[in-house]
Amino acid sequence: MRRVVLLLATISLAVLLVSGLALAQPAPDEVPDAACPTNGQTPNQVAFLRNSAIVAQTFTAQHTGLLTSAQVPIENTENETTSIVMEINTVDSSGTPTEVVLASTIIPASEVPPHPQSGVVTGHFSPGAPVEAGQEYALALHTTTEPQANGLGWLGFRSDGTLCPGVAYRNSGFGVFLPFAINLDLFFSTFVTPDTTPPKVISTVPKANANEVAPTANVRATFSEEMDSNTINDTTFQLFEKGTTNQIDATVSYNANTDTAKLDPTNNLSKGVAYKAVVTTWAKDVAGNRLDQDSSTSGLQQMRWFFRVDD
């Protein structure tokens, strides 16, 4: 367990090399996501990092996909040569960072600004932290060694707490993150590689071409990824008697824990009758991608399968 010593100090910098934070260029597949740019403010507060001192800033993801890189402005006040650990953590229901790490990377000492300069450091995550638009996460930093108590600092700005979204936290040393006693915004930028892969159905109950299905059976479709529950309903998951367009009355539900949709017919299915189940292309994943059961075929392809109820 880390014992945390976290200091805040006002600084006066002759040269600030943080303007690039707002102008950072993402990799080809990345898009800018959450950010707290300087917006012309002069950073005058520092949250100091140590191996035993974790600093975190919460943020809300703007895109669903993999958070593949992040950038923060760092100042070196003691000519420290330590590397920096950058992490993406989950937050709990209150929005407080947890110690659950979704992705981690090490920024080598050679990329840390030399004393007495400030500069933007970039952490690259591979394969990245899975994030969902509208959900909160935390960007956390600490060092790989135990430098001077005021050696490396994450630059920020003391404000009324409204300059940037999110809240700055410190680790208490007992596995708990606590917000700073004063309002502090820490500057950062995150970049996400959006999810553009369409979902598909990977398994069904009953299985395709099953011929001894019970009349009381429900129909299930399990997807390759988490789906937007608002798009799983009786217009996107349907059941028909084979060879007809008469839709069977049913209740449709979705379980996000198993990525499975269930179709519960209002009445028992008819013995000896063949049925067709369909999941349409208007079923979407949480990133908004529509279902495409066969990406090798032009256009979006629905999922359909047949089964027969036992006599």
C-alpha positions as CSV (number, residue, x, y, z in Angstrom):
1,M,0.0,0.0,0.0
2,R,1.4,3.4,-0.9
3,R,1.8,6.0,1.7
4,V,1.0,9.3,-0.1
5,V,2.6,12.6,0.5
6,L,1.1,15.2,-1.9
7,L,2.0,18.8,-2.0
8,L,0.6,21.8,-3.8
9,A,2.7,24.9,-4.5
10,T,2.3,28.1,-6.4
11,I,5.0,28.4,-9.1
12,S,6.3,31.2,-11.3
13,L,7.6,30.0,-14.6
14,A,9.8,32.0,-16.9
15,V,9.1,29.7,-19.8
16,L,6.0,27.5,-20.1
17,L,6.0,24.8,-22.7
18,V,2.4,23.7,-22.3
19,S,0.7,25.4,-25.2
20,G,1.1,22.2,-27.2
21,L,-1.4,20.5,-24.9
22,A,-4.3,22.2,-26.7
23,L,-2.7,21.6,-30.1
24,A,-1.7,18.0,-29.7
25,Q,-2.0,15.9,-32.9
26,P,-3.6,12.4,-32.5
27,A,-2.4,9.3,-34.3
28,P,-4.2,8.5,-37.6
29,D,-6.9,6.4,-36.0
30,E,-7.4,8.5,-32.9
31,V,-9.8,11.4,-32.3
32,P,-9.5,14.0,-29.5
33,D,-11.7,13.1,-26.6
34,A,-11.8,14.6,-23.1
35,A,-9.5,17.5,-22.3
36,C,-8.7,20.3,-19.9
37,P,-6.7,22.7,-22.1
38,T,-4.9,25.7,-20.7
39,N,-7.2,28.2,-22.5
40,G,-4.7,30.9,-22.0
41,Q,-4.4,30.4,-18.3
42,T,-1.0,30.4,-16.7
43,P,-0.5,27.2,-14.7
44,N,0.3,28.3,-11.2
45,Q,-0.3,25.2,-9.2
46,V,1.6,21.9,-9.2
47,A,0.4,18.5,-7.9
48,F,3.7,16.8,-7.1
49,L,4.2,13.2,-8.1
50,R,6.1,10.4,-6.3
51,N,6.1,6.7,-6.4
52,S,4.2,6.9,-3.1
53,A,2.0,9.8,-4.3
54,I,-0.7,9.2,-7.0
55,V,-2.4,12.2,-8.6
56,A,-5.6,11.7,-10.6
57,Q,-8.0,13.8,-12.6
58,T,-11.4,12.5,-13.5
59,F,-13.0,13.0,-16.9
60,T,-16.0,12.0,-19.0
61,A,-15.3,10.1,-22.2
62,Q,-16.8,11.6,-25.3
63,H,-16.4,8.6,-27.6
64,T,-16.8,4.8,-27.2
65,G,-13.7,2.8,-28.1
66,L,-10.2,2.4,-26.8
67,L,-8.5,5.3,-25.0
68,T,-5.1,4.8,-26.7
69,S,-3.1,7.9,-25.5
70,A,-3.1,10.8,-23.1
71,Q,-1.0,14.0,-22.6
72,V,-0.2,16.0,-19.6
73,P,2.0,19.0,-18.9
74,I,4.8,18.2,-16.4
75,E,7.3,20.5,-14.7
76,N,10.7,19.4,-13.4
77,T,11.8,21.5,-10.4
78,E,14.6,19.2,-9.0
79,N,16.4,17.8,-12.1
80,E,14.7,14.5,-11.5
81,T,15.3,11.7,-14.0
82,T,12.6,9.3,-12.9
83,S,10.1,7.7,-15.3
84,I,6.3,8.3,-15.0
85,V,3.6,5.7,-14.7
86,M,0.4,6.9,-16.5
87,E,-2.9,4.9,-15.8
88,I,-6.5,5.0,-16.8
89,N,-8.6,4.0,-13.8
90,T,-12.3,3.3,-13.2
91,V,-14.4,5.5,-10.9
92,D,-17.0,4.4,-8.4
93,S,-20.7,5.4,-8.3
94,S,-19.8,8.7,-6.6
95,G,-17.3,9.6,-9.3
96,T,-14.3,8.9,-7.1
97,P,-11.3,7.2,-8.7
98,T,-10.6,3.5,-7.7
99,E,-7.5,1.4,-7.9
100,V,-8.9,-0.6,-10.7
101,V,-6.6,0.0,-13.7
102,L,-8.0,-0.3,-17.2
103,A,-4.7,0.5,-19.0
104,S,-1.2,1.5,-17.9
105,T,2.0,2.7,-19.6
106,I,5.4,4.0,-18.6
107,I,6.8,7.3,-19.9
108,P,10.6,6.9,-19.8
109,A,12.7,9.4,-18.0
110,S,14.3,10.5,-21.3
111,E,10.9,11.9,-22.3
112,V,10.4,13.8,-19.0
113,P,11.2,17.6,-19.3
114,P,14.7,18.4,-17.9
115,H,15.2,20.8,-15.1
116,P,14.1,23.6,-15.0
117,Q,11.7,23.2,-17.9
118,S,8.1,22.3,-18.4
119,G,6.7,20.3,-21.2
120,V,3.9,17.9,-22.4
121,V,4.5,14.2,-21.9
122,T,2.5,11.6,-23.9
123,G,1.5,8.1,-22.7
124,H,0.6,5.5,-25.3
125,F,-1.7,2.6,-24.2
126,S,-1.7,-0.7,-26.0
127,P,-4.2,-2.0,-26.7
128,G,-5.9,0.8,-24.8
129,A,-8.5,1.3,-22.1
130,P,-12.0,0.5,-23.1
131,V,-14.2,3.5,-22.6
132,E,-17.8,4.4,-23.2
133,A,-19.2,7.8,-24.2
134,G,-20.8,9.5,-21.3
135,Q,-19.0,7.4,-18.6
136,E,-16.5,8.8,-16.1
137,Y,-12.9,7.6,-15.7
138,A,-9.7,8.8,-14.1
139,L,-6.3,9.7,-15.5
140,A,-3.7,8.9,-12.8
141,L,0.1,9.6,-12.6
142,H,2.9,8.6,-10.3
143,T,6.6,8.0,-10.6
144,T,8.6,4.8,-10.8
145,T,11.1,5.9,-8.2
146,E,10.9,8.1,-5.1
147,P,12.2,11.5,-6.1
148,Q,12.2,14.7,-4.1
149,A,8.9,15.6,-2.6
150,N,8.6,18.5,-5.0
151,G,10.5,17.1,-7.9
152,L,8.0,16.5,-10.7
153,G,4.7,18.3,-10.9
154,W,1.5,17.9,-12.9
155,L,0.6,21.4,-14.0
156,G,-2.8,22.8,-13.3
157,F,-4.6,25.9,-12.3
158,R,-6.2,26.9,-9.0
159,S,-9.8,28.0,-9.8
160,D,-13.4,27.9,-8.7
161,G,-13.5,24.3,-10.0
162,T,-15.4,25.2,-13.2
163,L,-12.5,25.8,-15.6
164,C,-12.4,22.2,-16.7
165,P,-14.7,19.1,-16.2
166,G,-13.7,16.5,-13.7
167,V,-12.1,16.7,-10.2
168,A,-8.5,16.5,-9.1
169,Y,-7.8,13.7,-6.5
170,R,-4.9,12.4,-4.5
171,N,-4.4,8.9,-3.1
172,S,-4.7,8.9,0.7
173,G,-2.2,6.0,1.1
174,F,-4.9,3.6,2.3
175,G,-6.2,2.6,-1.2
176,V,-8.5,5.6,-1.2
177,F,-8.6,8.7,-3.5
178,L,-9.6,12.0,-1.9
179,P,-10.3,15.3,-3.7
180,F,-8.0,18.2,-3.1
181,A,-8.8,20.5,-0.2
182,I,-8.8,23.4,-2.7
183,N,-10.3,23.7,-6.2
184,L,-7.7,22.6,-8.7
185,D,-8.0,21.8,-12.4
186,L,-5.2,19.6,-13.8
187,F,-4.5,20.1,-17.5
188,F,-4.7,17.0,-19.8
189,S,-5.9,15.7,-23.2
190,T,-7.0,12.2,-24.0
191,F,-7.4,10.5,-27.4
192,V,-9.6,7.6,-28.3
193,T,-9.6,5.1,-31.2
194,P,-13.4,4.9,-31.8
195,D,-15.2,1.6,-32.1
196,T,-16.3,1.3,-35.7
197,T,-16.7,-2.5,-35.7
198,P,-20.3,-3.6,-36.3
199,P,-21.8,-6.1,-33.8
200,K,-23.0,-9.6,-34.8
201,V,-24.9,-12.5,-33.2
202,I,-22.4,-15.1,-32.1
203,S,-24.7,-17.7,-30.7
204,T,-28.4,-18.5,-30.5
205,V,-30.9,-20.5,-28.5
206,P,-32.5,-22.6,-30.0
207,K,-29.5,-23.3,-32.3
208,A,-30.0,-22.9,-36.1
209,N,-31.9,-25.8,-37.6
210,A,-32.8,-27.4,-34.2
211,N,-35.8,-29.6,-34.7
212,E,-36.8,-30.7,-31.2
213,V,-37.5,-27.4,-29.6
214,A,-40.0,-27.3,-26.7
215,P,-43.2,-25.2,-27.2
216,T,-42.4,-23.2,-24.1
217,A,-38.9,-22.2,-25.3
218,N,-37.7,-18.7,-25.3
219,V,-35.5,-17.4,-28.1
220,R,-32.1,-15.9,-27.3
221,A,-29.4,-14.1,-29.3
222,T,-26.0,-13.4,-27.8
223,F,-24.0,-10.6,-29.4
224,S,-20.3,-10.1,-30.0
225,E,-20.3,-6.9,-27.8
226,E,-22.4,-4.8,-25.5
227,M,-25.5,-3.5,-27.3
228,D,-27.5,-0.3,-26.9
229,S,-30.5,-1.7,-24.9
230,N,-32.7,1.0,-26.4
231,T,-32.3,-0.6,-29.8
232,I,-33.2,-4.2,-28.6
233,N,-37.0,-4.5,-28.9
234,D,-39.8,-6.2,-30.8
235,T,-38.9,-4.3,-33.9
236,T,-35.3,-5.4,-34.0
237,F,-35.7,-8.9,-32.6
238,Q,-38.6,-10.8,-34.2
239,L,-40.1,-14.2,-34.5
240,F,-42.3,-15.5,-37.4
241,E,-43.8,-18.7,-38.5
242,K,-41.6,-19.9,-41.4
243,G,-42.9,-18.8,-44.8
244,T,-45.2,-16.1,-43.3
245,T,-44.9,-12.4,-42.4
246,N,-47.0,-12.9,-39.3
247,Q,-44.9,-11.7,-36.3
248,I,-45.3,-13.8,-33.1
249,D,-46.4,-11.6,-30.1
250,A,-43.5,-11.6,-27.6
251,T,-41.7,-9.6,-25.0
252,V,-38.1,-8.7,-25.8
253,S,-35.5,-7.9,-23.1
254,Y,-31.7,-7.4,-23.0
255,N,-29.2,-8.5,-20.4
256,A,-26.1,-6.2,-20.6
257,N,-24.1,-8.6,-18.3
258,T,-24.2,-11.3,-20.9
259,D,-24.8,-9.3,-24.1
260,T,-27.9,-11.4,-24.7
261,A,-31.3,-10.5,-26.0
262,K,-34.3,-12.7,-25.0
263,L,-37.6,-13.1,-26.9
264,D,-40.4,-14.5,-24.7
265,P,-43.4,-15.5,-26.8
266,T,-46.8,-14.5,-25.2
267,N,-48.2,-17.9,-26.0
268,N,-46.6,-21.3,-26.4
269,L,-45.2,-22.1,-29.8
270,S,-47.2,-24.5,-32.0
271,K,-46.0,-28.2,-32.0
272,G,-44.6,-29.3,-35.3
273,V,-44.3,-25.8,-36.7
274,A,-41.1,-24.3,-38.1
275,Y,-40.2,-20.7,-37.0
276,K,-37.8,-18.0,-38.2
277,A,-36.0,-15.7,-35.8
278,V,-34.6,-12.4,-37.0
279,V,-32.3,-9.8,-35.6
280,T,-32.4,-6.7,-37.9
281,T,-29.6,-4.4,-38.8
282,W,-31.2,-1.6,-36.7
283,A,-29.9,-3.3,-33.5
284,K,-26.9,-1.2,-32.5
285,D,-23.9,-1.5,-30.2
286,V,-23.1,1.1,-27.5
287,A,-21.0,3.0,-30.0
288,G,-23.9,3.3,-32.4
289,N,-22.7,0.7,-35.0
290,R,-25.5,-1.2,-36.6
291,L,-25.5,-5.0,-36.7
292,D,-23.9,-6.6,-39.7
293,Q,-23.9,-10.4,-39.6
294,D,-21.8,-10.8,-42.7
295,S,-19.2,-8.1,-43.3
296,S,-18.0,-9.9,-46.4
297,T,-21.2,-9.1,-48.2
298,S,-21.9,-5.6,-49.4
299,G,-24.3,-3.6,-47.1
300,L,-25.6,-4.5,-43.7
301,Q,-26.8,-8.0,-43.2
302,Q,-29.4,-9.1,-40.7
303,M,-29.2,-12.3,-38.6
304,R,-31.8,-14.9,-39.2
305,W,-32.1,-18.6,-38.3
306,F,-34.7,-21.3,-38.3
307,F,-35.8,-24.0,-35.9
308,R,-38.7,-26.4,-35.5
309,V,-40.9,-27.1,-32.5
310,D,-41.1,-30.8,-31.5
311,D,-44.4,-32.6,-32.4
